[in-house]
Amino acid sequence: MLTLTDLQNKLKLIDEISLMEILEITSEDLVTRFVDKVELKYDQLIEEFEEDLDMDVDPALPEYWETNYHEL
């Protein structure tokens, strides 16, 4: 039987998207859990959203993320 540590080590080998699906982690979960990362990247994230607003793209899904994370 796998220990929790063994299981964690095996899960680390799975790609991020698949792991999020397996664990049923949502974007809301990520933003809530990693607010410190959002704060660190605040300026960069704001630029991404503002660029998309200038291009009349849905600000809820910046083009960068749409093309790179469409599996979500």
Protein Blocks (a to p, Z undefined) as FASTA:
>chain_A
ZZfklmmmmmmmpcfklmmmmnopafklmmmmmmmmmmmmmmmmmmmmmmmmmnopafkl
cfklmmmmmmZZ
